[in-house]
Amino acid sequence: MGKFRLLLAKQGAEQFLTDEGIDTLPVDPFAIAESRDIIVQGKPPEVEGVSGMLHRYGNTFGIMYATSIASPGFQRFSVSHELGHYFLPGHIDHVLPVDGVHVSRAGFVTENSYELEADHFAAGLLMPRKPFKKALADRVPDLSVIREMAELCDTSLTATAIRVAELSDAAVAVILSTGTTVDYCFRSDAMKSLPKLDWVHKDSPVPVGTPTSRLAADVGRVRAGGVIEDEIDIRDWFGGTQRAFVSAESIGLGNYGKVLTILSSPHIGREDEPSDEQEEADLIDSWKPKFRR
C-alpha cells in the first residue's frame, strides 16, 4: 500500500498539471503557488536543518523554502514539496490541522509517509512522466544525460537522477551517500533484472575502492563538485551471481557534502517487459484525486 500511495501522489501531481493545462517543461511551482494566493518566500540562510515550511493562518497559506543550500533546483523541489502538502488529499488535516507551521525535510531523506508522498508529488509536478520520458527517449542515462535533463526541468541533479531511475528503460542505479555510508539507492527495472542482487539500504557501507569511496575520501573535491569516473563490476555494489560491467560516475554535491553516484549500462536488461511500477500505474491511470482548489 505504501508504494501504491506514492504512485498516487506522483499521478496526482501529473493530473493536476493536466487539469491546469500545463504540458511543457520546466514547470514553475512559484507560479502555481501564486495561482492559489500562497505567499512564497526564502527563509534566511542562517536557518538550517529544514528544506521548507508551510504556514497556515485560517484559510491563508504561505511557504518558506531553504536558501542555505544555494541550488535553485533544490529550492524549487522544496516549494513543490510544500505544494504537495497543500494539494494532496488528507495532508493539511494531518500536518497542519490548525494555525501554525509545518516543518519539512524534503528530498527523500525521511521515512515519514506524508513527507515521502509530498516528495513524490514534487517529483511528479516538476518532472511529469510523459514529457520527461519523451525528452529522455532511449538514451542511456549517464551523468551527462542526467545533467541535461536537470537543466531542461530546472531541477536538482539528485532529484533528476532519481526520476530517471524510475522512468528509464535502461539499466541505471542512483546512489546518494555521505562519507562512507549510503543515504539511499534507487534502481531502474532493467538494473533489477540481474539475478540475486543484494539491496543497498540506508546506512549500508560504501564499497571500498569504488569511485564513490575514492571521491568521498577527498572532502575538498566533494565540495568543489569533483567527478570520478570508472568502469566497475556491478557486483562491487550489489553482489549477485552475474558479472556485468557498468559505467560508474560519482560527483560531489558541493556544500551539501554528499556524493551522487550514477551506475549505468546500455546492455543490462533490455527485454521489453512491463515493470511492476508500470503495471500498478496502469491500474490506477483513471484515478483522479480531488485536490484543494
C-alpha positions as CSV (number, residue, x, y, z in Angstrom):
1,M,0.0,0.0,0.0
2,G,2.9,2.4,0.7
3,K,4.2,2.1,-2.9
4,F,0.6,2.5,-4.2
5,R,0.2,5.7,-2.3
6,L,3.5,7.1,-3.6
7,L,2.3,6.3,-7.2
8,L,-1.0,8.1,-6.4
9,A,1.0,11.1,-5.2
10,K,3.0,11.3,-8.4
11,Q,0.0,10.7,-10.6
12,G,-2.0,13.2,-8.6
13,A,0.6,15.9,-9.5
14,E,0.5,14.9,-13.1
15,Q,-3.3,15.0,-13.1
16,F,-3.1,18.5,-11.6
17,L,-0.9,19.7,-14.4
18,T,-3.3,18.2,-16.9
19,D,-6.2,20.0,-15.3
20,E,-4.3,23.3,-15.3
21,G,-3.3,22.9,-18.9
22,I,0.4,22.8,-18.1
23,D,2.1,20.5,-20.6
24,T,5.6,21.9,-21.1
25,L,8.9,21.8,-19.2
26,P,10.0,23.4,-16.9
27,V,7.1,23.6,-14.6
28,D,7.0,26.7,-12.4
29,P,6.0,25.9,-8.8
30,F,6.1,29.5,-7.8
31,A,3.5,30.4,-10.4
32,I,1.3,27.5,-9.2
33,A,1.6,28.8,-5.6
34,E,0.7,32.3,-6.7
35,S,-2.3,31.0,-8.6
36,R,-3.7,29.8,-5.2
37,D,-2.8,33.0,-3.4
38,I,0.0,31.2,-1.5
39,I,2.8,33.6,-0.5
40,V,6.3,32.1,-1.1
41,Q,9.5,33.5,0.4
42,G,13.0,32.3,1.0
43,K,14.0,31.8,4.6
44,P,17.2,33.3,6.0
45,P,20.3,31.3,5.0
46,E,21.4,31.0,8.6
47,V,18.3,29.0,9.4
48,E,19.5,25.4,8.5
49,G,18.3,21.9,9.0
50,V,14.9,22.1,7.2
51,S,14.0,22.3,3.5
52,G,10.9,24.3,3.8
53,M,7.9,25.3,5.9
54,L,4.2,25.5,5.3
55,H,2.4,28.3,7.3
56,R,-1.3,28.4,7.9
57,Y,-3.5,31.2,9.3
58,G,-7.1,30.2,8.9
59,N,-7.5,29.6,5.1
60,T,-4.4,31.6,4.2
61,F,-1.2,29.7,3.5
62,G,2.4,30.6,2.9
63,I,5.5,28.7,2.0
64,M,9.1,29.4,3.1
65,Y,12.0,27.5,1.4
66,A,15.6,27.0,2.4
67,T,18.2,29.3,0.9
68,S,21.1,27.7,2.9
69,I,21.6,25.3,0.0
70,A,22.3,27.5,-3.0
71,S,20.6,25.3,-5.5
72,P,17.6,26.7,-7.4
73,G,16.6,23.1,-8.3
74,F,16.5,22.1,-4.7
75,Q,14.6,25.2,-3.8
76,R,12.0,24.6,-6.5
77,F,11.7,21.0,-5.2
78,S,11.2,22.3,-1.7
79,V,8.4,24.6,-2.8
80,S,6.8,21.8,-4.8
81,H,7.0,19.5,-1.7
82,E,5.0,22.1,0.3
83,L,2.5,22.3,-2.5
84,G,2.2,18.5,-2.2
85,H,1.1,19.0,1.4
86,Y,-1.4,21.7,0.3
87,F,-2.9,19.7,-2.6
88,L,-2.8,16.1,-1.6
89,P,-6.0,14.8,0.0
90,G,-5.7,14.5,3.8
91,H,-2.3,16.2,4.1
92,I,-3.5,19.5,5.5
93,D,-5.7,17.8,8.1
94,H,-2.7,15.7,9.2
95,V,0.3,18.0,9.1
96,L,-1.4,21.4,9.8
97,P,-4.9,21.0,11.1
98,V,-4.8,24.3,13.0
99,D,-3.0,27.6,12.6
100,G,0.8,27.3,12.8
101,V,3.8,26.0,10.9
102,H,4.7,22.6,9.5
103,V,8.4,22.0,9.0
104,S,9.6,19.7,6.2
105,R,12.7,17.9,5.2
106,A,12.3,17.3,1.5
107,G,14.5,15.2,-0.7
108,F,13.7,11.5,0.1
109,V,15.6,11.7,3.4
110,T,12.8,10.7,5.8
111,E,10.7,7.6,6.2
112,N,7.6,9.6,7.2
113,S,4.8,8.6,4.8
114,Y,3.4,12.1,4.5
115,E,6.8,13.6,3.7
116,L,7.5,10.8,1.2
117,E,4.2,11.4,-0.5
118,A,5.0,15.1,-0.7
119,D,8.4,14.3,-2.2
120,H,6.8,12.1,-4.9
121,F,4.2,14.8,-5.6
122,A,7.1,17.2,-6.1
123,A,8.8,14.8,-8.5
124,G,5.6,14.3,-10.5
125,L,5.0,18.0,-10.6
126,L,8.4,19.1,-11.8
127,M,9.2,16.0,-13.9
128,P,5.8,14.7,-15.2
129,R,6.1,11.2,-16.8
130,K,5.0,11.9,-20.4
131,P,7.2,15.0,-21.3
132,F,10.1,13.6,-19.1
133,K,10.1,10.3,-20.9
134,K,9.8,11.9,-24.3
135,A,12.9,14.1,-23.6
136,L,14.8,11.1,-22.1
137,A,13.9,9.0,-25.1
138,D,16.1,5.8,-25.4
139,R,19.3,7.3,-24.2
140,V,21.4,5.5,-21.6
141,P,21.2,7.9,-18.7
142,D,24.8,8.6,-17.7
143,L,25.8,11.7,-15.8
144,S,25.8,13.9,-18.9
145,V,22.2,12.9,-19.8
146,I,21.0,13.5,-16.2
147,R,22.6,16.9,-16.2
148,E,20.8,17.7,-19.5
149,M,17.5,16.6,-18.0
150,A,18.1,18.6,-14.9
151,E,18.7,21.7,-17.0
152,L,15.6,21.0,-19.0
153,C,13.4,20.6,-15.9
154,D,15.2,23.2,-13.8
155,T,15.6,20.6,-11.1
156,S,18.4,19.4,-8.8
157,L,20.8,16.8,-10.1
158,T,19.8,14.4,-7.3
159,A,16.0,14.7,-7.8
160,T,16.5,14.4,-11.6
161,A,18.7,11.3,-11.2
162,I,16.0,9.6,-9.0
163,R,13.3,10.4,-11.5
164,V,15.5,9.0,-14.3
165,A,15.9,5.7,-12.4
166,E,12.2,5.5,-12.0
167,L,11.3,6.1,-15.7
168,S,14.3,5.0,-17.8
169,D,14.1,1.7,-19.7
170,A,17.9,1.4,-19.5
171,A,19.9,-0.1,-16.6
172,V,20.7,2.7,-14.1
173,A,21.2,2.9,-10.4
174,V,21.4,6.1,-8.4
175,I,23.1,6.2,-5.0
176,L,23.4,9.2,-2.6
177,S,26.0,8.8,0.1
178,T,27.6,10.8,2.9
179,G,31.1,9.9,3.7
180,T,31.4,6.1,4.0
181,T,27.7,5.4,4.3
182,V,24.7,5.2,1.9
183,D,21.8,7.6,2.3
184,Y,19.6,5.8,-0.3
185,C,19.6,3.9,-3.5
186,F,17.2,3.8,-6.5
187,R,17.5,1.2,-9.3
188,S,15.7,1.1,-12.6
189,D,13.7,-2.1,-13.5
190,A,16.4,-3.0,-16.1
191,M,19.1,-2.9,-13.4
192,K,16.9,-5.0,-11.1
193,S,16.8,-7.7,-13.8
194,L,20.2,-9.0,-12.8
195,P,19.9,-12.2,-10.7
196,K,20.2,-12.4,-6.9
197,L,21.2,-8.8,-6.3
198,D,21.6,-7.5,-2.8
199,W,19.6,-4.5,-1.8
200,V,21.6,-1.4,-0.7
201,H,19.8,0.0,2.3
202,K,20.2,3.3,4.2
203,D,23.4,3.3,6.3
204,S,24.9,0.5,4.2
205,P,28.7,0.9,3.8
206,V,30.1,2.4,0.6
207,P,32.2,-0.3,-1.1
208,V,35.9,0.4,-0.8
209,G,37.8,1.2,-4.0
210,T,34.7,2.4,-5.9
211,P,34.7,5.9,-7.4
212,T,32.2,6.8,-4.6
213,S,34.6,5.9,-1.8
214,R,37.6,7.5,-3.6
215,L,35.8,10.8,-4.1
216,A,34.3,10.8,-0.6
217,A,37.8,10.5,0.9
218,D,38.6,13.9,-0.6
219,V,36.3,16.3,1.2
220,G,37.7,19.3,-0.7
221,R,37.0,17.6,-4.0
222,V,33.4,16.8,-2.9
223,R,32.8,20.4,-2.0
224,A,34.3,21.6,-5.3
225,G,31.9,19.4,-7.3
226,G,34.6,17.0,-8.4
227,V,33.9,13.9,-10.6
228,I,35.5,10.5,-10.7
229,E,34.6,8.1,-13.5
230,D,35.5,4.4,-13.9
231,E,34.2,1.1,-15.1
232,I,33.3,-1.4,-12.4
233,D,31.7,-4.8,-11.9
234,I,28.1,-4.3,-10.7
235,R,28.8,-6.9,-8.1
236,D,31.1,-4.4,-6.3
237,W,27.9,-2.6,-5.3
238,F,25.1,-5.1,-5.5
239,G,26.6,-8.6,-5.2
240,G,24.7,-11.1,-7.2
241,T,25.8,-14.0,-9.4
242,Q,26.3,-12.4,-12.8
243,R,29.4,-10.4,-13.8
244,A,28.4,-7.2,-15.6
245,F,30.5,-4.1,-16.2
246,V,28.9,-0.7,-15.8
247,S,29.9,2.9,-16.1
248,A,30.3,4.4,-12.6
249,E,30.3,8.2,-12.3
250,S,30.5,9.9,-8.9
251,I,30.0,13.7,-8.4
252,G,30.4,15.8,-5.3
253,L,27.4,17.9,-4.4
254,G,29.2,21.0,-3.1
255,N,28.5,22.4,0.3
256,Y,25.8,19.7,0.6
257,G,28.7,17.4,1.5
258,K,27.3,14.4,-0.3
259,V,28.3,12.3,-3.3
260,L,25.9,11.3,-6.0
261,T,26.8,8.1,-7.9
262,I,25.3,7.0,-11.3
263,L,25.8,3.4,-12.4
264,S,24.6,2.8,-16.0
265,S,24.8,0.2,-18.8
266,P,23.4,0.0,-22.3
267,H,23.4,-3.8,-22.2
268,I,21.7,-5.0,-19.0
269,G,18.0,-5.9,-19.0
270,R,16.9,-4.7,-22.4
271,E,13.9,-7.1,-22.5
272,D,10.7,-5.2,-23.2
273,E,8.7,-6.4,-20.2
274,P,6.3,-4.2,-18.3
275,S,7.7,-3.1,-14.9
276,D,5.9,-3.6,-11.7
277,E,5.5,0.2,-11.4
278,Q,4.0,0.5,-14.8
279,E,1.5,-2.3,-14.2
280,E,0.4,-0.6,-10.9
281,A,0.4,2.8,-12.7
282,D,-1.8,1.4,-15.5
283,L,-4.2,0.0,-12.8
284,I,-4.8,3.5,-11.4
285,D,-4.4,5.5,-14.5
286,S,-8.0,6.6,-14.5
287,W,-7.9,7.6,-10.8
288,K,-8.5,11.3,-10.5
289,P,-7.9,12.7,-7.0
290,K,-10.0,15.6,-5.7
291,F,-7.5,18.4,-5.0
292,R,-7.8,21.5,-3.0
293,R,-8.6,24.3,-5.4
